[in-house]
Amino acid sequence: MNLRRTIVLIAAAGAVGMASAAWAADTMSQIPTSGEKVDGAPFMVKRDWGTFKLADRIAAKVKAGEKINYVFSYQASGIPLFSPQYAAGFDTGCKLGNAIYPMDCASIAPVQTDANQQVSQIEAKLAAGEIDCISIEPVSSDSTTAIVNKLMDQGIPVFTAGVTSRGHEFTNFTQVPMLEGKTAAEIVLKWMKDNNKDLKVFAVSGGDPTQFWAQGRMKGFHDTIMAAIPDAKFITTEENGLNVSYDPGQTYNAYRTFLSANPDVQFIENVDIGAEHANRAIESLNRVGKVFTIGWNVSKAQLDGIEKGVQVAALDQRWSDQAAFGGPACAQFLKNGVILPNTQTLLPIMAADVASARAELDRIMGQK
């Protein structure tokens, strides 16, 4: 993709026109290679929230060209689909960072999502003096705010990724939830028009529909559909989104139960990793061609669902890039005084893109 050379937060989560063949042509990393050159950085940086001063011990390393300790903290190491892609992204980020500035890399994460344990792991590394720069994927927008601000106050550069954050980090490398939901709805509306589908009954769902990002994706989807189809009906909205969990078995059962209780539902939005299990439930209830889905992220089962005509699209938020961002972001900041911007956009995968998406997934997972 073209290199981003402006200092902006990419507000557009991707237009409908990005779908189909455009995805296949844009599977390269979204991590920027240039950004904001800050006077005084990395030793002193002024921001709206205050002034950052690089810790003396880290500044001494940088001036001597010594290796720095880069740490990546993410939500969980044991979540299906998500965790392997984040682990692979961390490895990539370490290589990208080392190509700019020498660093020892370490990743830490609870086995399952636990915000308190995640913060405790970071605190332990901090107490041991083992963090010179860090990237954090928070559990929620506020779960790591205190530790992010503490690290920055102590002169340790912080970058966050994957989840919108309200801390004082230099960059939050992630998607924009409301615009993601709008993008999903626009894709569905175009697909309906292109395939002569007159759908009126919708539902929204997710593994944790109370999360800020989940709320935004559901609301953006709901509002855009309602604006285009005023007589549409939503069985669930962002106010009461169907909670299907992140466990594959529980997710499948939740969708089967929901579909059995709501036989008029025609379309389901899943805002995280569960669309493949909605697809399975639809197939098991012999409702293929009557109920359709859209979901986030990429898995082989979701790609199967797209090929079968059950799932309209998988919205790739580029987990591997989110996990990789911190390595080059830390290196660019400490070596060149450059703050890399948020250049994330959704990459919608539709039927024409499945073959390329399979190959890209295999590459990310190191299978080819």
Secondary structure, DSSP 8 states (H G I E B T S, - for coil): -----S---------GGGSTHHHHT--S----S--EE-TTTTTEEEETTEEEE--HHHHHHHHHT--EEEEEE-S-S--TTHHHHHHHHHHHHHHHHHTTS-EEEEEE--SS--HHHHHHHHHHHHHTT--SEEEE--SSTTTTHHHHHHHHHTT--EEEESS---S--S-EES--HHHHHHHHHHHHHHHHHHTT----EEEEEESSTTSHHHHHHHHHHHHHHHHH-TT-EESS-TTS-EE--S-HHHHHHHHHHHHHH-TT--EEEESSS-HHHHHHHHHHTT-BTTBEEEEES--HHHHHHHHTTSEEEEEE--HHHHHHHHHHHHHHHHHH-EE-------EEE-GGGHHHHHHHHHHHTT--
